[in-house]
Amino acid sequence: MPRRLDATKPGFAAEFEQLLGDKRESSVEVDHIVRDIIAEVRQGGDIALLDYTRRFDRVAASSVADLKIGAATIDRAVSECS
């Protein structure tokens, strides 16, 4: 689970320094994981894609069509950004 830091809380500087010092995944590790995901989606198709969508995005779609975001929704979101 991601750690949340609050810059207004006491101890923020120490927590931030610890976060910067924590081990990060190496490029090789990430590449391997991504390759495995791509291979699973290629093999499992939409079912695998929907499973990863549930796991990573926490979106429970029953079909790939349910994942489509319409142009009006995108335009509305863009208009809300500064």
C-alpha positions, 0 to 999 in steps of 0.5 A: 500500500502506498505511504501518504505523507503530509507536509503539514504534520510533524516529522514530515521531513524525516518521513520524506528522507526515509522515503527517498532512501527506500529501495526502489524497483530496478529497471530490470525488475519492472521490465520483467513484471511488465513483460509478464503482464503483457504476455498474460494479456496477449494469451488471456485477452479481454479476461486477463485485461479485465482482471488486471484492471480490477487488481491495479485500477480497482475498477470492476468492469464486466467487459472491455466496452465498460472501460471506454470513456466518452469524448464528452467525459474527457472534454469535461475533465479537461475543462476542469483542469487549470 
